[in-house]
């Protein structure tokens, strides 16, 4: 797996998401209240909502425009049929966010 350093975990408050530019592509990265991190495409495939502004709970993401739910682990839609592109992201021992820029879908 080829990973790139995109930032530091402290850039994302717990329970929120932030957009990062990865090779000219915006990717939304989320930090759960349990410090787990998730990465998805930045724009909702359903209505174009800014996913980094969505609500998260566990590995579930709700779009801020229409509350369409997604599983951030798989990208699967919790209702409807439009899935998210998701990315593997990890936090190093020093807090660096390391993302695999190759997407995978449900």
C-alpha positions as a printed NumPy array, in Angstrom:
array([[  0.   ,   0.   ,   0.   ],
       [  1.375,   3.4  ,  -1.021],
       [  0.451,   6.014,   1.573],
       [  0.856,   9.783,   1.693],
       [  1.101,  12.12 ,   4.655],
       [ -1.858,  14.513,   4.477],
       [ -1.761,  16.304,   7.833],
       [ -1.926,  15.795,  11.584],
       [ -4.722,  14.301,  13.688],
       [ -4.892,  17.542,  15.718],
       [ -6.247,  19.33 ,  12.618],
       [ -9.54 ,  17.471,  13.105],
       [-11.514,  17.977,  16.329],
       [-13.11 ,  14.825,  17.762],
       [-16.487,  14.124,  16.213],
       [-15.81 ,  16.252,  13.114],
       [-14.459,  16.066,   9.589],
       [-12.105,  18.178,   7.494],
       [-11.285,  18.252,   3.794],
       [ -7.735,  17.564,   2.633],
       [ -6.356,  18.01 ,  -0.877],
       [ -4.763,  14.748,  -2.004],
       [ -3.199,  14.892,  -5.473],
       [ -5.649,  17.611,  -6.532],
       [ -8.667,  15.711,  -5.197],
       [-10.607,  16.764,  -2.083],
       [-10.985,  13.964,   0.468],
       [-13.004,  14.266,   3.679],
       [-11.265,  12.826,   6.744],
       [-13.229,  12.246,   9.954],
       [-12.112,  11.755,  13.55 ],
       [-14.523,   9.886,  15.768],
       [-14.993,  10.583,  19.464],
       [-12.995,   7.374,  19.997],
       [-10.1  ,   8.773,  17.848],
       [-10.759,   6.323,  14.984],
       [-10.275,   7.974,  11.598],
       [-12.164,   7.487,   8.34 ],
       [-11.741,   8.961,   4.858],
       [-14.342,   9.356,   2.105],
       [-14.963,  11.372,  -0.999],
       [-15.636,  15.003,  -0.065],
       [-18.97 ,  15.476,  -1.863],
       [-22.141,  13.477,  -1.324],
       [-23.029,  11.44 ,  -4.433],
       [-26.737,  11.967,  -3.772],
       [-27.14 ,  15.755,  -3.673],
       [-23.618,  17.167,  -3.622],
       [-23.511,  18.016,   0.079],
       [-20.182,  18.816,   1.786],
       [-19.6  ,  15.566,   3.671],
       [-16.934,  16.994,   6.018],
       [-19.782,  19.04 ,   7.549],
       [-21.873,  15.919,   8.165],
       [-22.683,  14.278,  11.478],
       [-20.79 ,  11.171,  12.527],
       [-21.574,   8.476,  15.043],
       [-19.362,   5.412,  15.172],
       [-18.655,   4.603,  11.548],
       [-21.886,   6.2  ,  10.288],
       [-21.874,   9.505,   8.392],
       [-24.997,  11.596,   7.735],
       [-24.902,  14.097,   4.872],
       [-25.591,  17.633,   6.168],
       [-27.998,  18.434,   3.314],
       [-30.442,  15.552,   3.455],
       [-29.324,  13.182,   6.238],
       [-28.571,  10.37 ,   3.786],
       [-26.548,   7.84 ,   5.796],
       [-23.343,   6.05 ,   4.818],
       [-21.055,   3.481,   6.397],
       [-17.583,   5.074,   6.383],
       [-15.873,   1.665,   6.578],
       [-17.375,   0.298,   3.368],
       [-18.916,   3.325,   1.652],
       [-22.292,   1.551,   1.517],
       [-25.413,   3.692,   1.616],
       [-27.617,   2.975,   4.637],
       [-30.649,   3.923,   2.573],
       [-30.811,   4.372,  -1.163],
       [-28.341,   3.131,  -3.701],
       [-25.509,   5.66 ,  -4.069],
       [-22.336,   4.496,  -2.342],
       [-19.349,   6.561,  -1.233],
       [-15.788,   6.153,  -2.324],
       [-13.747,   5.397,   0.784],
       [-10.017,   5.453,   1.485],
       [ -7.78 ,   3.727,   3.995],
       [ -6.353,   6.173,   6.534],
       [ -4.279,   5.613,   9.653],
       [ -2.666,   7.719,  12.359],
       [  1.053,   7.223,  12.979],
       [  2.56 ,   7.164,  16.475],
       [  3.403,  10.856,  16.044],
       [ -0.163,  11.735,  15.014],
       [  0.478,  11.997,  11.267],
       [ -2.511,  11.158,   9.055],
       [ -1.365,   8.598,   6.477],
       [ -3.809,   7.989,   3.609],
       [ -3.784,   5.471,   0.782],
       [ -4.872,   7.615,  -2.209],
       [ -6.249,   4.591,  -4.075],
       [-10.015,   4.467,  -3.434],
       [-12.186,   1.441,  -2.949],
       [-15.994,   1.198,  -3.078],
       [-18.646,  -0.989,  -1.501]])
